[in-house]
Amino acid sequence: MRNKWWRAAAVIGLCAALAGWALWERAGRADYVHAVEADNQLEFYNLISRVEQAEVAASKALVAASPRQQVLYLTQLWNEAADAQDSLAQLPVGELNLSATRKFLAQAGDYGLALARKLAGGEDLTVTERDQLSRITAQLGEFGRRLHLLETRLDQTNFRWSTLAVRPPGSFMAGRTARASTELEQLAELGNFDRQLQEVPSLTYDGPFSDHRLQVAPKGVTGPRLSRSSAQAKALAFAREAGLRDLRVASSRRTSGPIPAYSFALDSTRDGARITVDVTEKGGHIVQMLNDRRLAAARLNASQALRKAQAFLNRHGLKNMLPTYSLSEANAQTITFVATQQGVLLYPDQVKVKVALDNGDIVGWDALSYLTNHHSRRLPRPRLDESAARSRVSADLQVGRGRLCIIPTAGGQEKLAWEFSTQADGDRFLVYINALTGAEEQILKVVEQPGGQLTM
């Protein structure tokens, strides 16, 4: 009789525990849903506010009479458009094609910054630039109007952002529900505006998001088109030269973008590593290579790794390359090389080589920048010698020797400059003085890291 009583008590206790756990789980889920809903509502309202503020800043820049005020409002346009981008990126609208909207916000802000830089340099805006700014202003106003209409509609239909948000694994909300499909339909206005933006004429200016910059053909990609099998042979050969053996092709795919390429996943049966190699469809150039094998304790130092990287570059015909920055982390040394021409550094033409410090294998290669920009340049003769350029550097800096280099601008243009390594209060800076005009083009801060240096 006593055993039956204990069994009954145990069953009752278990049921009570399960009921308590269920209530706790339900409360946790409810808290999660409320938090997601609140976060997404905030991002949506921020999106509306930022788009409105961007439109206001752009319209003020159009009517301002002084360059000082124009620069102020154009900089505000840049900031507000960037914040609008961030808010849109946080919303759970991944199933909608909003690529044109994201591009528009990026271009709107970047265009404002490009115009502000021009005004700060003492130039005036052209009629074409003002017309393009006026067009952007009108598009921002239309986007804001549609967002307000959407806001009203969502309020009237009791819309829930949390229904569309990413759900945690195992949640009762996992998977697409009928309610989620309905909620997604409520956001059709965003898709309609995106399709309208796709019909807008291209925006051309001196900035990284300009349409003409996005369509520029890579200068370093030359040669005939390769078949997939020929590209695969090049990928295998490159991986073997990097020190890998016993390779088999696990998968392959074609990638689009500025440099169409074949991407191969290779498995090493010797150490179980997975290696990915991207080979350009035209010419068979190696864009990137990454070996994800686990690295053992370091046996090589930075100088030995540099020699390994330089030898690897030489074997691939890249001989006029100068090492600039180096960073050691996770038992690997990553060295950035810059092409040179007539003793001038070509900073746009970079190759990064990653060397394993346990055995000297090449475990990383990134030639995207090099293939995008490399070509033989007609270098202008500098109008300022090193001494004249040095006089343009701030008197608050201790200035070392200078060297000539080509630096990229935000709009993809290039300028000949003198690079000076300088110091102030223990901090190191790189100052770039235009070798033709004497203008101070750029300043980078050199940040010391435990394994090397970074520039910011």
Secondary structure, 3 states (H helix, E strand, C coil): CHHHHHHHHHHHHHHHHHHHHHHHHHHHHHHHHHHHHHHHHHHHHHHHHHHHHHHHHHHHHHHCCCHHHHHHHHHHHHHHHHHHHHHHHHCCCCCCCCHHHHHHHHHHHHHHHHHHHHHHCCCCCCHHHHHHHHHHHHHHHHHHHHHHHHHHHHHHCCCCHHHCCCCCCCCCCCCCCHHHHHHHHHCHHHHHHHHHHCCCCCCCCCCCCCHHHHCCCCCCCCCCECCHHHHHHHHHHHHHHCCCCCEEEEEEEEECCCCCEEEEEEEECCCCCEEEEEEECECCCEEEEEECCCCCCCCCCHHHHHHHHHHHHHHCCCCCEEEEEEEEECCEEEEEEEEEECCEEEEEEEEEEEEECCCCCEEEEECHHHHHHCCCCCCCCCCCCHHHHHCCCCCCCEEEEEEEEEEECCCCCEEEEEEEEEEECCEEEEEEEECCCCCEEEEEEEEEECCEEEEC
